[in-house]
Amino acid sequence: MVVDVITPDKTLFSGNAGLVRIPGIDGSFEVLDHHAPLVSIIVKGTVTIIDDKKQNHDIEVNGGVIEVNNNTVKILAE
């Protein structure tokens, strides 16, 4: 799946990934390849992305929104 993590200032991550772990309002949750569409609020914490080369990318966020649709994950982070 294609993952983009964007802040108002810059793009923090853009690439392919097999897993994204998100700090959600009701606890942490994961998005895998071909996940069902969703929109959710992100709280302060660490977004973990495991890319297609099995490398971890940990990104600290202060909150935001995630949208999953058509095997694309867009995270708009603060």
Residue frames relative to the residue before (quaternion, step in Angstrom):
aa qw qx qy qz dx dy dz
M 1.0000 0.0000 0.0000 0.0000 0.00 0.00 0.00
V 0.4419 -0.6719 0.5306 0.2679 3.55 -1.23 0.54
V 0.0836 -0.8031 0.5900 0.0038 3.57 -0.84 1.03
D 0.0174 -0.7656 0.6431 -0.0066 3.55 -1.01 0.94
V 0.0764 -0.7544 0.6511 0.0332 3.56 -0.94 0.99
I 0.0039 -0.8326 0.5464 -0.0905 3.52 -0.43 1.31
T 0.1502 -0.7394 0.6482 0.1025 3.55 -1.13 0.79
P 0.6784 -0.4646 0.3391 0.4571 3.62 -1.18 0.08
D 0.7186 0.4649 -0.2429 0.4566 3.60 1.15 -0.59
K 0.8221 -0.0782 0.1200 0.5511 3.59 0.94 -0.85
T 0.5056 -0.5901 0.5246 0.3477 3.52 -1.39 0.06
L 0.2710 -0.7926 0.5301 0.1318 3.59 -0.70 1.10
F 0.7840 -0.0342 0.0312 0.6190 3.58 1.16 -0.60
S 0.1007 0.7544 -0.6453 0.0657 3.52 -1.10 0.80
G 0.4713 0.6624 -0.4705 0.3430 3.56 -0.57 1.13
N 0.6265 -0.5210 0.4218 0.3977 3.52 -1.34 -0.20
A 0.0075 0.7966 -0.6035 0.0351 3.54 -1.08 0.76
G 0.3931 -0.7082 0.5390 0.2311 3.53 -1.30 0.41
L 0.7972 0.0790 -0.0165 0.5982 3.57 1.25 -0.49
V 0.0369 -0.7535 0.6559 0.0270 3.53 -1.16 0.76
R 0.1407 -0.7743 0.6142 0.0583 3.59 -0.83 1.05
I 0.0994 -0.8324 0.5444 -0.0302 3.54 -0.68 1.20
P 0.3693 -0.6963 0.5582 0.2592 3.61 -1.03 0.74
G 0.1091 -0.8342 0.5404 0.0147 3.57 -0.18 1.30
I 0.6966 -0.4900 0.3399 0.3990 3.52 -1.31 0.30
D 0.7518 0.3227 -0.1877 0.5435 3.62 1.14 -0.62
G 0.7478 -0.2986 0.1831 0.5640 3.58 1.26 0.33
S 0.6703 -0.5067 0.3693 0.3969 3.51 -1.32 0.24
F 0.0156 0.7855 -0.6187 0.0010 3.58 -1.12 0.70
E 0.3440 -0.7472 0.5421 0.1716 3.56 -1.26 0.46
V 0.1963 -0.7308 0.6426 0.1203 3.49 -1.25 0.65
L 0.1329 -0.7891 0.5984 0.0390 3.55 -0.83 1.08
D 0.7341 -0.3991 0.3172 0.4487 3.54 -1.35 0.15
H 0.8486 0.1002 -0.1227 0.5048 3.61 -0.98 0.92
H 0.2047 0.7946 -0.5346 0.2023 3.58 1.07 0.79
A 0.5745 -0.5721 0.4584 0.3640 3.56 -1.19 0.55
P 0.6021 -0.5681 0.4095 0.3835 3.61 -1.12 0.57
L 0.1477 0.7772 -0.6047 0.0924 3.55 -1.12 0.73
V 0.1380 -0.7165 0.6731 0.1203 3.50 -1.40 0.35
S 0.0920 0.8114 -0.5677 0.1041 3.59 -0.79 0.99
I 0.4880 -0.6302 0.5215 0.3045 3.53 -1.31 0.41
I 0.2347 -0.7410 0.6150 0.1330 3.55 -1.11 0.80
V 0.2420 -0.7544 0.5920 0.1477 3.56 -1.04 0.81
K 0.7083 -0.4301 0.3332 0.4498 3.57 -1.31 0.13
G 0.4373 0.6712 -0.5097 0.3137 3.56 -0.88 0.99
T 0.6197 -0.5410 0.4273 0.3751 3.53 -1.28 -0.46
V 0.2172 -0.7184 0.6478 0.1305 3.53 -0.96 0.98
T 0.1189 -0.7931 0.5959 0.0418 3.58 -0.73 1.08
I 0.0746 -0.7810 0.6201 0.0055 3.54 -0.85 1.06
I 0.1349 -0.7472 0.6451 0.0859 3.55 -0.92 0.95
D 0.2752 -0.8103 0.4979 0.1406 3.54 -0.32 1.28
D 0.7201 -0.4670 0.3089 0.4098 3.54 -1.33 0.10
K 0.6572 0.4534 -0.3134 0.5141 3.62 1.31 -0.08
K 0.5172 -0.6825 0.3660 0.3643 3.58 1.37 0.36
Q 0.4595 0.6539 -0.4674 0.3780 3.59 1.15 0.61
N 0.3833 -0.7212 0.5346 0.2172 3.57 -1.04 0.84
H 0.0628 -0.7492 0.6585 0.0330 3.53 -1.12 0.80
D 0.0932 -0.7956 0.5982 0.0205 3.58 -0.54 1.20
I 0.0401 -0.8004 0.5970 -0.0357 3.55 -0.73 1.14
E 0.2980 -0.7521 0.5642 0.1650 3.57 -0.73 1.10
V 0.0300 -0.7933 0.6080 -0.0118 3.56 -0.90 0.99
N 0.3726 -0.7203 0.5422 0.2199 3.56 -1.23 0.52
G 0.7477 -0.2642 0.1678 0.5857 3.55 1.30 0.25
G 0.2442 0.7779 -0.5617 0.1407 3.53 -1.30 0.02
V 0.4674 -0.6374 0.5360 0.2967 3.52 -1.31 -0.52
I 0.1607 -0.7555 0.6267 0.1033 3.56 -1.18 0.69
E 0.0637 -0.7601 0.6454 0.0399 3.53 -1.13 0.78
V 0.0804 -0.7696 0.6331 0.0206 3.56 -0.92 1.00
N 0.2469 0.7543 -0.5726 0.2055 3.57 -0.75 1.08
N 0.8588 0.0268 -0.0508 0.5091 3.58 -0.97 0.91
N 0.6591 -0.5405 0.2827 0.4399 3.57 0.96 0.99
T 0.5776 0.5151 -0.3942 0.4957 3.56 1.16 0.74
V 0.1513 -0.7734 0.6125 0.0614 3.56 -0.97 0.97
K 0.0285 -0.7785 0.6270 -0.0053 3.56 -0.79 1.06
I 0.0790 -0.7780 0.6233 0.0071 3.52 -0.79 1.12
L 0.1295 -0.7616 0.6336 0.0414 3.54 -0.73 1.16
A 0.0355 -0.8551 0.5141 -0.0565 3.55 -0.15 1.33
E 0.4135 -0.6696 0.5607 0.2575 3.52 -1.32 0.50
